[in-house]
């Protein structure tokens, strides 16, 4: 397998994609790519980007989306164009897209899977999903993945397919995100890229957010609304812990331990993002939580966030089953640049330190990251988290 990365900060879309394609071509050494990933700032002419790729590589199996920022083995940038092209003699790639995620997430997931699976005769190892990042039942919780979309995608693909990716973004405008699939621009869609055949895959999930204080229990959950923590309105518990008043909202993420029946067999957690309190003291969140789950509040410094990025890459590198990965795919949360400020470029630096500066890498800042926790194959919707996916061909 050969993976090549091009990354252009040119604001002219035609020039930017030409530069990114030229950079990729110089690394492909004359090979024709079969698959691609494209991430671009919301201000670009996205159809012009896709037309440029299609002109150079007709029929390329490609997905992509708009972002909150792009990162690659070349570094971090905003309003840029980041492109990865992949050539393999043995791994097969197919892209598919499903439309209407907000109104029919199950149908959209099945449509994407049906299109992408058509023509693949080898076992599918990996699904990269880049769904719509804006929508949901609550207007002031805009960055939500329709509840059930990941379950529907997993059901359509089967339990042996690893589902990773990130939600499309629009630089915190919360207006419109765009998704790309095989030369077309979509919105309210879920494009996926499947990889089938002799592929090694390893993932790393870490955030840098540290659980603090005592454990609590979610005693009432309905979709994205948490009605009770330890039998009390969440606003009351939050006020006691953080000192916020009724109108301030919730300033921190909290860790959710999704182990069944509250067992302590694992301390794995994912982060849940509070949005606001309702008049009755319940809490609207941007990610669903499991009724009965244990939770702890969290905190993080900038150094801890950067350490989380390094930990994610290190976990993926340690878990990689082959000798040497051939590409890295990265998904980091749009909340992290706001928290890191001028140190946001440190995430790309930590990634290079862990996986090596020569390994091709591409990724973007998302409205939510998708990846299973280490002990499960079920994809999870994360926030404020750094996800690393390492891939490589094997004999």
C-alpha positions in Angstrom: 0.0 0.0 0.0 1.1 3.5 -0.8 -0.5 6.5 0.9 0.3 10.0 -0.3 -0.7 13.3 1.3 -1.1 16.8 -0.2 -1.9 19.8 1.9 -2.5 23.3 0.4 -3.3 26.6 2.1 -4.0 28.4 -1.2 -7.3 30.2 -0.9 -8.1 29.7 -4.6 -9.9 26.3 -4.8 -8.7 25.3 -8.2 -5.1 26.2 -7.4 -5.3 24.5 -3.9 -6.5 21.1 -5.3 -3.9 21.3 -8.1 -1.2 21.8 -5.5 -2.4 19.0 -3.3 -2.7 16.6 -6.2 0.8 17.5 -7.4 2.1 16.8 -3.9 0.4 13.4 -3.9 1.5 12.5 -7.4 5.2 13.1 -6.4 4.8 10.5 -3.6 2.8 7.9 -5.5 5.7 7.3 -7.9 3.5 6.8 -10.9 1.0 4.5 -9.2 -2.8 5.1 -9.7 -4.7 5.6 -6.5 -7.9 3.7 -5.8 -9.2 5.7 -2.9 -9.0 9.1 -1.4 -10.0 11.3 1.6 -10.6 15.1 1.2 -11.0 17.6 4.0 -11.6 21.3 3.2 -12.4 24.6 4.8 -16.1 25.7 4.6 -15.1 28.7 2.4 -13.8 26.7 -0.5 -15.6 25.9 -3.8 -16.1 22.3 -2.9 -17.4 21.2 -6.3 -14.3 22.8 -7.9 -12.1 20.7 -5.6 -13.9 17.5 -6.5 -13.8 18.4 -10.2 -10.1 18.8 -10.0 -9.7 15.3 -8.5 -12.0 13.7 -11.0 -10.2 15.2 -13.9 -6.9 13.8 -12.6 -8.2 10.5 -11.4 -11.5 9.5 -13.0 -13.5 7.0 -11.0 -11.5 7.4 -7.8 -13.4 6.1 -4.7 -13.4 9.3 -2.6 -15.2 10.7 0.4 -14.7 13.8 2.4 -16.3 16.8 4.2 -16.0 20.3 5.4 -14.1 20.9 8.7 -13.2 23.1 11.6 -9.5 22.8 10.6 -7.3 20.4 8.8 -4.2 18.5 10.0 -1.8 16.2 8.3 1.8 15.0 8.3 2.5 18.5 7.0 1.0 20.2 10.0 -2.2 22.1 11.1 -4.0 24.7 9.0 -7.4 26.4 8.7 -9.3 27.1 5.5 -7.0 24.7 3.7 -7.3 21.6 1.6 -5.9 18.2 2.9 -6.0 15.2 0.6 -4.9 11.6 1.1 -4.7 9.3 -1.9 -4.2 5.5 -1.4 -2.9 2.9 -3.8 -3.0 -0.8 -3.1 -2.7 -3.9 -5.3 -4.7 -6.1 -2.8 -7.0 -4.0 -0.6 -10.2 -2.9 -2.2 -12.0 0.3 -1.6 -15.6 1.3 -2.2 -17.4 4.6 -1.3 -21.1 5.0 -0.7 -23.4 7.7 0.6 -26.8 7.8 2.2 -29.0 11.0 2.3 -31.5 12.3 4.8 -29.7 11.5 8.1 -31.8 13.9 10.2 -35.2 12.4 9.1 -34.3 8.8 8.4 -30.9 7.8 9.9 -31.6 4.2 9.5 -32.4 4.5 5.8 -29.4 6.7 5.2 -27.1 4.2 6.9 -28.5 1.3 4.9 -28.3 3.2 1.6 -24.6 4.1 2.2 -23.8 0.5 3.2 -25.6 -1.0 0.2 -23.8 1.2 -2.3 -20.4 0.8 -0.7 -20.7 -3.0 -0.3 -21.7 -3.5 -3.9 -18.8 -5.2 -5.7 -16.7 -6.0 -2.7 -16.1 -9.7 -2.4 -13.5 -9.7 0.4 -14.2 -9.3 4.1 -14.6 -5.6 5.0 -12.2 -4.5 7.7 -12.7 -0.8 8.0 -15.4 1.8 7.5 -14.6 5.5 7.5 -17.8 7.5 8.1 -18.1 11.3 7.8 -21.7 12.1 8.5 -23.6 15.4 8.8 -22.5 17.3 11.9 -25.4 19.7 12.5 -28.9 18.8 13.5 -30.9 16.9 16.1 -33.8 17.4 18.3 -32.5 20.5 20.2 -31.6 23.7 18.4 -29.2 24.7 21.1 -27.4 21.4 21.0 -26.5 21.7 17.3 -23.5 19.4 17.0 -25.4 16.1 17.4 -25.3 12.9 15.5 -28.8 11.5 15.0 -29.3 8.9 17.8 -29.2 5.5 16.3 -27.2 6.3 13.2 -24.1 4.5 14.3 -26.1 1.5 15.5 -27.9 1.4 12.1 -24.6 1.6 10.2 -23.1 -1.1 12.4 -26.1 -3.3 11.8 -25.9 -2.8 8.0 -22.2 -3.6 7.9 -22.0 -6.4 10.5 -20.1 -6.7 13.8 -16.7 -7.4 12.3 -16.4 -4.0 10.5 -14.5 -1.3 12.5 -16.4 2.0 12.1 -14.4 5.2 12.7 -14.6 8.8 11.5 -15.9 12.2 12.4 -18.8 14.6 12.0 -18.5 17.2 9.3 -18.0 20.8 10.6 -18.3 24.4 9.4 -15.9 26.4 11.6 -18.4 26.9 14.5 -21.0 28.7 12.3 -23.5 25.9 13.0 -25.2 26.7 9.7 -24.4 24.1 7.0 -21.8 21.4 6.6 -21.0 19.6 3.4 -20.1 16.0 2.7 -18.4 14.6 -0.4 -18.7 11.3 -2.2 -17.4 10.3 -5.6 -17.4 13.7 -7.2 -20.6 15.1 -5.7 -21.3 17.6 -2.8 -24.0 16.7 -0.3 -25.5 18.0 2.9 -27.4 16.1 5.5 -25.7 12.9 4.3 -23.4 10.1 5.5 -20.6 9.2 3.1 -18.6 6.1 4.0 -15.4 4.5 2.6 -15.0 0.8 3.0 -11.7 -1.1 2.9 -11.8 -4.8 2.3 -9.1 -7.5 2.1 -5.7 -7.9 3.7 -5.7 -4.8 5.9 -4.2 -4.3 9.4 -6.1 -1.7 11.5 -5.3 -0.3 14.9 -7.0 2.6 16.8 -6.1 4.8 19.7 -8.7 6.9 21.7 -7.6 9.5 24.3 -8.7 13.0 25.3 -6.5 14.3 28.1 -9.5 15.0 30.2 -9.1 13.6 33.7 -12.0 12.4 35.9 -12.2 14.2 39.2 -14.3 13.8 42.3 -16.6 11.0 43.3 -18.7 8.8 41.0 -22.3 9.6 40.2 -25.1 7.5 38.6 -27.3 8.5 35.7 -30.7 7.7 37.1 -32.9 9.1 34.3 -32.0 9.5 30.6 -34.2 10.1 27.7 -32.3 10.5 24.4 -30.2 13.6 24.8 -31.9 14.7 28.0 -30.5 13.7 31.4 -33.3 14.0 33.9 -31.5 12.6 37.0 -28.1 12.2 38.5 -28.2 10.2 41.7 -31.9 10.8 41.7 -31.6 14.6 41.7 -32.0 17.2 38.9 -28.6 17.5 37.2 -28.6 21.3 37.6 -28.5 20.8 41.4 -25.7 18.3 41.3 -23.7 20.5 38.9 -24.2 23.6 41.0 -22.9 21.8 44.1 -19.8 20.6 42.2 -19.0 23.6 40.0 -20.7 26.5 41.7 -22.7 27.5 38.6 -26.1 29.0 38.9 -29.3 28.2 37.1 -28.6 30.2 34.0 -24.9 29.6 33.5 -25.0 26.2 31.9 -22.5 23.4 32.2 -18.8 24.3 31.7 -17.2 20.9 31.7 -17.4 17.6 29.9 -18.1 14.5 32.0 -16.9 11.0 31.7 -19.4 8.2 31.0 -18.4 4.6 31.9 -20.7 2.5 29.6 -20.0 -0.9 31.2 -23.1 -2.9 31.7 -24.7 -3.0 35.1 -22.2 -0.5 36.4 -19.5 -3.1 36.7 -15.9 -2.1 37.4 -14.3 -4.5 34.9 -13.0 -1.5 32.9 -12.4 2.1 33.6 -12.8 3.0 29.9 -15.0 6.1 29.4 -16.1 8.4 26.7 -16.8 12.1 27.2 -20.3 13.5 27.1 -20.9 17.2 26.2 -23.4 19.2 28.2 -25.3 21.9 26.3 -27.7 23.6 28.7 -30.0 23.1 31.6 -33.8 23.2 31.1 -36.3 24.9 33.4 -37.0 21.7 35.3 -33.3 21.2 36.1 -32.7 18.5 33.5 -29.6 18.7 31.2 -29.6 18.6 27.4 -26.4 17.0 26.0 -24.8 16.8 22.6 -24.0 13.1 22.9 -26.3 10.3 24.3 -25.5 8.6 27.6 -26.6 5.2 28.8 -29.2 5.1 31.6 -27.7 3.7 34.8 -24.1 4.4 33.7 -21.5 5.7 36.1 -20.2 9.2 35.5 -17.5 11.5 36.8 -16.9 15.1 36.2 -13.6 16.0 34.4 -11.0 18.8 34.0 -8.0 19.3 31.7 -5.2 21.7 31.2 -3.6 22.5 27.8 -0.7 20.2 28.6 -3.1 17.4 29.5 -5.0 17.9 26.2 -1.7 17.6 24.2 -0.7 14.6 26.3 -4.1 13.1 25.3 -3.2 13.5 21.6 0.2 11.8 22.2 -1.5 9.0 24.1 -4.0 8.4 21.3 -1.2 8.0 18.8 0.9 5.9 21.1 -2.0 3.5 21.8 -2.7 3.0 18.1 1.0 2.4 17.5 1.3 -0.1 20.3 -1.8 -1.9 19.2 -0.9 -2.1 15.5 -0.5 -5.8 14.6 1.9 -5.4 11.7 5.5 -4.4 11.4 4.9 -0.9 10.2 1.7 1.0 9.4 1.5 2.7 6.0 -1.0 5.6 6.8 -2.6 7.4 9.8 -6.1 8.8 9.9 -6.9 11.4 12.5 -10.1 12.8 14.0 -9.9 15.5 16.6 -12.7 17.6 18.1 -13.5 21.2 17.2 -13.6 22.1 20.9 -9.9 21.3 21.3 -8.5 24.3 19.2 -10.6 26.6 21.3 -9.2 25.1 24.4 -5.6 24.9 23.1 -5.5 28.4 21.6 -2.2 29.1 20.0 -0.9 25.7 21.0 -3.3 23.8 18.7 -0.5 22.9 16.3 1.0 20.9 19.1 -1.5 18.0 18.4 0.0 17.5 14.9 3.5 17.7 16.5 2.6 15.0 19.2 1.2 12.8 16.4 4.4 13.0 14.4 6.5 12.3 17.5 4.6 9.1 18.2 4.1 7.7 14.7 7.1 9.1 12.9 7.4 12.2 10.7 7.6 10.0 7.5 4.3 8.3 8.0 1.6 9.9 5.8 -1.2 11.2 8.0 -4.4 13.2 7.3 -7.3 14.3 9.5 -9.6 17.1 10.5 -11.2 18.9 13.4 -14.8 17.5 13.8 -18.1 18.1 15.4 -17.7 14.7 17.1 -15.4 11.7 16.7 -16.4 8.1 15.9 -14.5 5.1 17.2 -15.1 2.1 19.4 -13.6 2.0 22.9 -10.8 -0.6 23.2 -12.8 -3.3 24.8 -15.7 -3.2 22.3 -16.4 -3.3 18.6 -19.4 -0.9 18.9 -18.7 2.6 17.5 -19.1 5.4 20.0 -19.8 9.1 19.4 -17.0 11.0 21.3 -16.4 14.7 22.0 -13.2 16.7 22.8 -11.3 13.5 22.0 -8.3 12.6 19.7 -8.8 9.5 17.6 -5.9 7.9 15.7 -6.4 5.1 13.1 -3.4 3.3 11.7 -3.7 1.2 8.6 -1.4 -1.0 6.5 -1.6 -3.9 4.1 -0.5 -7.4 5.1 0.3 -10.6 3.3 
